[in-house]
């Protein structure tokens, strides 16, 4: 999960949402209308076509973070998250909080790395045990989205991380200048904003770990590395 800063909606679309809210219109019957499709397009662009929860590519669904049964949340741009079909089906109709009212992590408003820990070895996402609050909010997030039961997702995330590390090793210990250049191009591809699973890469870059010395060596070889990721790898909140 990455925190996603969505730009404000154009005035006409914001007015459209306000009108639907005032009329208490149902979401589903209007989701295919032109303005609703433009709202969805803005969300898709802001999330770079990726699920806001699990970061799989080609996400297609407007998820209501707070379920649309809450009228105030139904037409609220701030409540929309782009989601894949799996995450959306797990969330659908459920309140995004535990019985004590502690909320799951919202990729539009929370710093995911305060609440979630990415395991580089397994690709698993687990609650961050920094405090009782981070543990509880991380736990409701991983439980509600079923992160602990989605083995294929974990494996994809782990493999993506290993590919990134593999590219970095070929850049800092190149077999040939040509291979280093090819590895850099592959790394650029892995780290574009549309690429999946950047939340784990962000943890790798921002939090000290066993690969930090490798990252420092990469920065010496490629001083342009930080500029490459600057537009999505924002500093920790
Ligand atoms: Zn998802």
Boltz pocket constraint, residues with backbone or C-beta under 6 A from the ligand:
constraints:
  - pocket:
      binder: B
      contacts: [[A, 51], [A, 52], [A, 53], [A, 54], [A, 55], [A, 56], [A, 83], [A, 84], [A, 85], [A, 86], [A, 87], [A, 88]]
      max_distance: 6.0
